[in-house]
Amino acid sequence: MATTGSSAATARVLAAGFLLIACDARPGAVAGVVRVAAAADLRFVLDRLSTAFAAERPGTSVQATYGASGSLAAQIAAGGPFDVLLSADRAYPERLAADGLVDGAPFDYATGRLVVWTSERVAADVAARGLAALADATIVKASVADPSHAPYGRAAIAALKNAGVYHVAAPKLVYGSNVAQAAQFAESGAADAAVLAHAVAAHGPLAAKGRRVDVPADLHPPVRQAGCVLKSAGDPAAARAFAAFLRGSTARAVLADAGFGPPAP
């Protein structure tokens, strides 16, 4: 039987609708899955946050990719397939917002804390000397995150300078691409000491392999950790829900337990 003009028109409209739906699908997007580009210092806490979020919002889950905040922001600017950025530096979400890539406004979710860690095999008394321990002759190499794109690297360099020990520590420094790689250098023995995020030093393999002490917060600019929901989100409702969850009391308690401070007022 021949197709009537009306039926043919309906078929064309339906086909166009299906085409629009297909074109709107984001690469790798799955309903209910929030694809998070996460700062490396979140590696040991984001699973707990994801579990708590899924309990509050059944049918949703979080898929994380970790890296230096600056590198992740660059990937997003280049079209990387993410729904939410959780940065260790508010400047990166703000930059993406200025470029028109953010849904809503950036939000603070925590304040990072810095520690100096030393291996048990070195004699330097980090508890008594803090950053000054890096001048000890038993410390040959000390790792930090790359300050060119890692917020904790910038904080570490600022703290060393303000503590008056940068001139001694600088020849010893080895740089990880992010704070997690800086921790790996210390864990493997490639570095005798490290200046790292508290959450990485206290909850990863380093926790049982050395000694650590907090770096006074007044020695470096605040590590103001902030996030944003991206306009490229495959499931915008799920992404917004996760952002709201991170600002709630349950997430704040989990982050505090992992060693993060509350967001800056």
Number of C-alpha atoms within 10 A of each C-alpha: 3 6 9 9 9 9 11 12 12 12 13 12 12 12 12 12 12 12 11 11 10 10 10 11 14 15 12 10 17 13 13 19 19 27 24 23 27 24 29 25 26 23 19 16 19 20 14 14 22 21 14 16 20 15 12 13 15 9 11 20 20 21 15 21 15 18 24 30 30 22 19 23 24 14 14 20 14 9 11 14 19 27 28 29 28 29 32 29 25 21 19 25 30 19 15 19 19 10 10 13 19 23 18 13 12 23 20 23 28 25 20 25 21 28 24 27 34 29 22 13 12 16 13 23 15 22 15 10 13 20 26 19 22 31 18 16 10 14 20 17 20 25 28 32 30 22 21 13 21 25 29 30 27 18 26 29 23 17 23 22 17 13 16 13 17 21 11 15 22 16 11 18 21 18 17 20 19 28 30 25 19 27 27 18 21 28 21 10 12 16 23 25 34 31 33 30 33 23 25 25 31 20 15 16 14 20 16 12 16 19 20 24 19 18 23 14 15 9 17 20 13 17 24 21 27 23 29 27 27 26 18 22 24 24 19 19 13 22 27 20 16 24 21 13 20 22 15 12 10 14 22 20 14 17 24 14 12 19 21 24 19 17 17 12 4
